C-alpha cells in the first residue's frame, strides 16, 4: 500500500501555509473525484504557480538557458564571452 506523502513545510508552520496545504488537498480530491488524470492536475497546478508569480517563468527559462550554455561550453561547442 502506498505511503502517504506529507507536503514540505516552511521552517515555521503558520496559518497561511496550513491554508495553502488544505486548499491543495481539496483541489486534488476534487480532481480525483472527477477522474482527472494526475498529470493534467499537476500541469494545471504548475501553470497556476507560474501565473501567480510574475517573472518566475522567465527566471526559470533563463536558468535553463544558462545551464544549457554551460554544458555546451564544457563540450567546447560554444565559446566564452
BELURFEN-V950362 format. One record per backbone hydrogen bond with DSSP energy under -0.5 kcal/mol. CO is the residue of the C=O (numbers start at 0). NH is the residue of the N-H. E is the energy in kcal/mol with one decimal. If there is no record, write none. Layout:
# BELURFEN-V950362
co = (CO & CO)
nh = (NH & NH)
e = (E & E)
This chain:
# BELURFEN-V950362
co = (3 & 10 & 13 & 14 & 15 & 16 & 17 & 18 & 19 & 20 & 21 & 22 & 23 & 24 & 25 & 26 & 27 & 28 & 29 & 30 & 31 & 36 & 37 & 38 & 39 & 40 & 41 & 42 & 43 & 44 & 45 & 46 & 47 & 48 & 51 & 52 & 54 & 55 & 56 & 57 & 58 & 59 & 60 & 61 & 62 & 63 & 64 & 65 & 66 & 67 & 68 & 69 & 70 & 71 & 71 & 72)
nh = (5 & 12 & 17 & 18 & 19 & 20 & 21 & 22 & 23 & 24 & 25 & 26 & 27 & 28 & 29 & 30 & 31 & 32 & 33 & 35 & 34 & 40 & 41 & 42 & 43 & 44 & 45 & 46 & 47 & 48 & 49 & 50 & 51 & 52 & 53 & 55 & 58 & 59 & 60 & 61 & 62 & 63 & 64 & 65 & 66 & 67 & 68 & 69 & 70 & 71 & 72 & 73 & 74 & 76 & 77 & 75)
e = (-0.5 & -0.6 & -2.2 & -2.1 & -2.0 & -2.6 & -2.4 & -2.6 & -2.5 & -2.4 & -2.3 & -2.6 & -2.7 & -2.5 & -2.5 & -2.4 & -2.5 & -2.7 & -1.5 & -2.9 & -1.7 & -2.1 & -2.8 & -2.6 & -2.2 & -2.4 & -2.6 & -2.5 & -2.2 & -2.0 & -2.4 & -2.4 & -1.9 & -1.0 & -0.6 & -2.3 & -2.3 & -2.7 & -2.2 & -2.6 & -2.2 & -2.3 & -2.3 & -2.6 & -2.3 & -2.3 & -2.6 & -2.3 & -2.0 & -2.3 & -2.6 & -2.2 & -1.6 & -2.8 & -0.7 & -1.4)
